[in-house]
Amino acid sequence: MKKILIFFGIIFVLIAILSLILALNRTGSLGEKVALVRVTGVILDSTDIIEELRDYSKNNSIKAIVIRVDSPGGAVAPSQEIYEEILKIKEKKKIIVSMGTVAASGGYYISAPADKIVANAGTLTGSIGVIMELPNISGLMQKIGVETQVIKSGEHKDIASMFKALKPDEKQILQNVLDDVHNQFIIAVSEGRKMKFEEIKKLADGRIFTGRMAKELGLVDELGNLQDAIMLAGKLTGIKGEPEVVQKKEKFSVMEILKGEFTGKLMDNVFQGVSLKYLMTP
């Protein structure tokens, strides 16, 4: 009796494995997949995006990664971190960027190193520049009779204080910082797009372009939608027919909803404080 149970157990396992193999073949899951990663909204942190990119880069069944960018940009460092991660993954897999409604400033920064960039004709992109916004409420404080007293360890320690106006030398210090970060942006786009530094510099005054304008300037490779980008990824990697697309499952727990809706909007507002930003502003 024991031998019969073992025999039928082995048969059951073999049938299950065979069924799985056949199912994978039917769906094209044996090395015929394209991963879709979405970068949406203001870029405040790179952790989740980089983790997702790394997971797909290690998956041998993923032939290419399509990054859907729908972002006006965001903080400088996270944008640079995503850019660098894309450069690393490009050594293993093809990276295609699909631009949505807007892929500007930091959104364009992370798009630049892709093997191909696909944009809609009406996509807003470009905005190659850096911005720092410093609120100044010193006039209001004087009107209401409130005075601030500052104790500092260095002459420029309170350079970004909202309780005073910038002095000319302080403004120059901040301008030098912005100029350096702006130069980093131009270099990144130049290397990512394989265009001359001077060509990008002429376009890097913060202006925006439509997808069609960007294509004429060499900032975008093709015009098309997300499906076009997916098909291009399949074509570049030799996938026959329409690729199977895999993407991270959305979480719908109460905490995730609160985090995504409430915290996300709150952070977008907080983000408008003092910081260097690759961000397209209204």
TORVEX-828948 format. One record per residue (C-alpha): residue number from 0; x, y, z. Coordinates in nm, 3 decimals. Layout:
N
nr_X_Y_Z
NUM_X_Y_Z
...
This chain:
282
nr_X_Y_Z
0_0.000_0.000_0.000
1_0.283_0.237_0.090
2_0.459_0.172_-0.242
3_0.137_0.242_-0.435
4_0.093_0.577_-0.257
5_0.455_0.673_-0.333
6_0.407_0.573_-0.698
7_0.091_0.782_-0.739
8_0.259_1.068_-0.550
9_0.548_1.070_-0.798
10_0.305_1.058_-1.091
11_0.111_1.352_-0.946
12_0.427_1.560_-0.905
13_0.540_1.483_-1.262
14_0.200_1.579_-1.401
15_0.206_1.906_-1.203
16_0.553_1.993_-1.331
17_0.456_1.909_-1.689
18_0.140_2.119_-1.662
19_0.342_2.411_-1.527
20_0.593_2.389_-1.812
21_0.315_2.378_-2.071
22_0.142_2.675_-1.910
23_0.463_2.876_-1.907
24_0.523_2.793_-2.272
25_0.171_2.904_-2.366
26_0.210_3.237_-2.188
27_0.562_3.294_-2.308
28_0.691_3.310_-1.951
29_1.010_3.119_-2.026
30_1.233_3.413_-2.101
31_0.987_3.612_-2.312
32_0.888_3.877_-2.061
33_0.920_4.255_-2.040
34_0.905_4.424_-1.700
35_0.716_4.749_-1.650
36_0.831_4.991_-1.380
37_0.631_5.306_-1.311
38_0.783_5.633_-1.186
39_0.490_5.859_-1.104
40_0.467_6.194_-0.928
41_0.737_6.397_-0.757
42_1.061_6.201_-0.707
43_1.131_6.223_-0.335
44_1.303_5.890_-0.273
45_1.473_5.634_-0.495
46_1.461_5.328_-0.267
47_1.150_5.152_-0.402
48_1.231_5.222_-0.767
49_1.589_5.097_-0.736
50_1.476_4.785_-0.549
51_1.223_4.708_-0.823
52_1.478_4.765_-1.098
53_1.732_4.539_-0.926
54_1.480_4.259_-0.882
55_1.402_4.260_-1.253
56_1.768_4.286_-1.349
57_1.838_3.960_-1.160
58_1.544_3.778_-1.320
59_1.670_3.581_-1.621
60_1.320_3.555_-1.768
61_1.302_3.935_-1.801
62_1.449_4.040_-2.135
63_1.396_4.416_-2.108
64_1.264_4.678_-1.868
65_1.021_4.951_-1.973
66_1.018_5.248_-1.737
67_0.698_5.452_-1.756
68_0.789_5.804_-1.648
69_0.508_6.041_-1.555
70_0.688_6.286_-1.331
71_0.776_6.658_-1.321
72_1.101_6.565_-1.144
73_1.195_6.611_-0.782
74_1.493_6.603_-0.551
75_1.839_6.598_-0.705
76_1.998_6.304_-0.521
77_1.717_6.048_-0.576
78_1.707_6.138_-0.946
79_2.082_6.083_-0.969
80_2.058_5.752_-0.784
81_1.795_5.618_-1.024
82_2.004_5.740_-1.319
83_2.311_5.553_-1.192
84_2.112_5.234_-1.132
85_1.978_5.242_-1.486
86_2.335_5.271_-1.617
87_2.431_4.956_-1.424
88_2.132_4.756_-1.544
89_2.191_4.859_-1.906
90_2.496_4.633_-1.903
91_2.263_4.334_-1.861
92_1.927_4.430_-2.009
93_1.768_4.676_-2.248
94_1.602_4.978_-2.089
95_1.321_5.159_-2.269
96_1.156_5.473_-2.132
97_0.793_5.551_-2.210
98_0.703_5.910_-2.130
99_0.351_5.987_-2.011
100_0.188_6.326_-1.961
101_0.504_6.483_-1.823
102_0.864_6.363_-1.798
103_1.047_6.684_-1.720
104_1.348_6.798_-1.519
105_1.431_6.504_-1.287
106_1.181_6.300_-1.490
107_1.395_6.362_-1.796
108_1.717_6.313_-1.598
109_1.626_5.951_-1.519
110_1.510_5.896_-1.878
111_1.831_6.013_-2.044
112_2.042_5.694_-2.001
113_1.778_5.461_-2.151
114_1.857_5.267_-2.470
115_1.551_5.425_-2.629
116_1.308_5.697_-2.523
117_0.950_5.690_-2.653
118_0.728_5.993_-2.592
119_0.379_6.097_-2.689
120_0.366_6.391_-2.929
121_0.211_6.603_-2.654
122_0.430_6.487_-2.365
123_0.587_6.775_-2.171
124_0.957_6.710_-2.127
125_1.289_6.890_-2.102
126_1.307_7.152_-1.824
127_1.678_7.077_-1.789
128_1.763_7.294_-1.494
129_1.783_7.332_-1.117
130_1.577_7.541_-0.880
131_1.596_7.642_-0.515
132_1.311_7.835_-0.354
133_1.377_8.026_-0.032
134_1.078_8.183_0.145
135_1.143_8.522_0.305
136_0.900_8.632_0.577
137_1.121_8.902_0.731
138_0.880_9.178_0.616
139_0.586_9.004_0.780
140_0.783_8.953_1.102
141_0.860_9.326_1.118
142_0.493_9.416_1.069
143_0.378_9.198_1.356
144_0.666_9.305_1.577
145_0.849_8.974_1.604
146_1.228_8.973_1.605
147_1.449_8.665_1.567
148_1.785_8.634_1.735
149_2.039_8.404_1.571
150_2.343_8.244_1.731
151_2.558_8.068_1.475
152_2.896_7.902_1.443
153_2.984_8.046_1.103
154_2.908_8.351_0.892
155_2.691_8.163_0.643
156_2.531_7.904_0.873
157_2.188_8.072_0.841
158_2.223_8.135_0.469
159_1.884_7.979_0.391
160_1.693_8.127_0.685
161_1.341_8.246_0.600
162_1.373_8.523_0.858
163_1.611_8.737_0.652
164_1.681_8.844_0.298
165_1.984_8.705_0.115
166_2.293_8.922_0.105
167_2.470_8.953_-0.235
168_2.758_8.725_-0.129
169_2.512_8.467_0.007
170_2.317_8.472_-0.316
171_2.640_8.412_-0.507
172_2.728_8.115_-0.286
173_2.393_7.952_-0.358
174_2.419_8.038_-0.727
175_2.756_7.860_-0.743
176_2.598_7.549_-0.590
177_2.310_7.558_-0.840
178_2.549_7.612_-1.131
179_2.750_7.304_-1.030
180_2.440_7.084_-0.995
181_2.309_7.221_-1.325
182_2.639_7.129_-1.488
183_2.601_6.775_-1.351
184_2.257_6.758_-1.515
185_2.395_6.867_-1.853
186_2.678_6.612_-1.834
187_2.433_6.334_-1.742
188_2.207_6.412_-2.038
189_2.504_6.452_-2.271
190_2.644_6.111_-2.175
191_2.307_5.942_-2.160
192_2.196_6.068_-2.502
193_2.545_6.053_-2.652
194_2.522_6.416_-2.757
195_2.781_6.691_-2.729
196_2.789_6.889_-2.405
197_2.747_7.218_-2.590
198_2.439_7.088_-2.774
199_2.266_7.005_-2.445
200_2.384_7.326_-2.280
201_2.199_7.533_-2.541
202_1.876_7.354_-2.445
203_1.941_7.351_-2.070
204_1.787_7.684_-1.970
205_1.483_7.528_-1.804
206_1.254_7.548_-2.106
207_1.008_7.267_-2.174
208_0.938_7.086_-2.501
209_0.660_6.873_-2.640
210_0.746_6.516_-2.726
211_0.750_6.606_-3.094
212_0.984_6.902_-3.036
213_1.209_6.685_-2.819
214_1.235_6.424_-3.096
215_1.347_6.689_-3.345
216_1.613_6.804_-3.096
217_1.741_6.453_-3.031
218_1.617_6.433_-2.672
219_1.366_6.161_-2.763
220_1.403_5.870_-3.007
221_1.049_5.786_-3.113
222_0.690_5.904_-3.080
223_0.440_5.656_-2.944
224_0.248_5.534_-2.642
225_0.326_5.282_-2.371
226_0.228_4.986_-2.589
227_0.464_5.109_-2.860
228_0.745_5.119_-2.605
229_0.665_4.764_-2.492
230_0.665_4.638_-2.850
231_0.996_4.818_-2.912
232_1.145_4.648_-2.606
233_1.035_4.312_-2.746
234_1.178_4.391_-3.087
235_1.515_4.498_-2.945
236_1.545_4.176_-2.745
237_1.424_3.937_-3.015
238_1.090_3.850_-2.857
239_0.851_3.717_-3.120
240_0.500_3.860_-3.113
241_0.361_4.065_-2.826
242_0.574_4.039_-2.510
243_0.424_3.932_-2.181
244_0.436_4.227_-1.942
245_0.501_4.182_-1.573
246_0.481_4.457_-1.314
247_0.472_4.504_-0.941
248_0.131_4.436_-0.794
249_-0.040_4.737_-0.640
250_-0.113_4.717_-0.269
251_-0.459_4.810_-0.152
252_-0.430_4.793_0.225
253_-0.565_5.082_0.430
254_-0.211_5.178_0.532
255_-0.090_5.180_0.172
256_-0.384_5.394_0.064
257_-0.316_5.639_0.346
258_0.052_5.639_0.261
259_-0.006_5.691_-0.109
260_-0.285_5.948_-0.093
261_-0.251_6.142_0.229
262_0.122_6.115_0.296
263_0.208_6.155_-0.071
264_0.019_6.484_-0.098
265_0.155_6.601_0.235
266_0.512_6.529_0.128
267_0.458_6.703_-0.204
268_0.369_7.017_-0.007
269_0.654_6.978_0.240
270_0.887_6.922_-0.052
271_0.836_7.281_-0.160
272_1.064_7.384_0.126
273_1.437_7.453_0.106
274_1.615_7.200_-0.115
275_1.782_7.159_-0.451
276_1.534_7.029_-0.704
277_1.534_6.899_-1.059
278_1.170_7.001_-1.074
279_0.945_7.162_-1.334
280_0.748_7.428_-1.148
281_0.426_7.601_-1.260
